[in-house]
Amino acid sequence: MPNTNGDGTRAAVLCRLLSQVRESAAGGRSLVAIDGLDGAGKSVLAEELVQLAAQDGLRPVASLSIDGFHHPRSVRYTNGRGPDSFYRDSYDYEAFIRSVVIPFKQGASVVPSFWDVDADVTVLPAQLDLPQNCVLLVDGIFLHRPELRDLWDASVWVQVPFTVSVPRGNERIPGTYDSDPESQSNHRYVGGQRLYLAECSPWKSATWIFDNEDLELPTLRRLSEESAGNPRTENTVAED
């Protein structure tokens, strides 16, 4: 477990991020993206923020994942198994907007998941009731695509290089993929994410950049605190 003592530790940074996230769209519902490379730590970060928010009784925070809105396997692989199809064909964004974004903005219940990607079957609809003043975190990859970018009231870019994200992500399914980002087993996934970085420069659109390379000592920066083309951010993420 990461060390959680001291002002520069993970607990302190999480508290700062939670405080700032809660300021978005104050007085109503706020939709906040947590974007980053696969394996960057997006889902864990969302879970940490939800758990931390539950401890103080202030503005409530909930989360769901874009991974509940994959296309069926037949659609995902219609255009092949290369990087382009991974980037362009993985997710059903219309279903996500219809099931989550529109009802959330209207103050209604949301459907947090549409498709079970592992079983490749439809998920039985389940309603998620949320308070009217809550923050809903949506974690996943590709969340600053043009068709999604304007949906968010705020967003986080979870920054790590591929040399960290690939082995970290592959720990979830040990023995399946090589830890080297350049290996053939990672070609579809790393290549698809590189297309996304090249086309969308997501760190330039994010409200906050959460550097998660060191799990014990992450750092948090607002985009306004640096130039949008910050060389360290761009080179570390896009070229590693």
Secondary structure, DSSP 8 states (H G I E B T S, - for coil): -----STTSHHHHHHHHHHHHTTTTTTS-EEEEEEE-TTSSHHHHHHHHHHHHHTT-SS-EEEEEGGGGB--HHHHTTT-SSHHHHHHHSB-HHHHIIIIIHHHHTT--B---SEETTTTEE-----B---TT-EEEEEESSTTSHHHHTT-SEEEEEE--HHHHHHHHHTTSTTSS-SSTTSGGGHHHHHHHHHHHHHH-HHHH-SEEEE-SSSSS-EEEEGGGS-TT-HHHHIIIII-
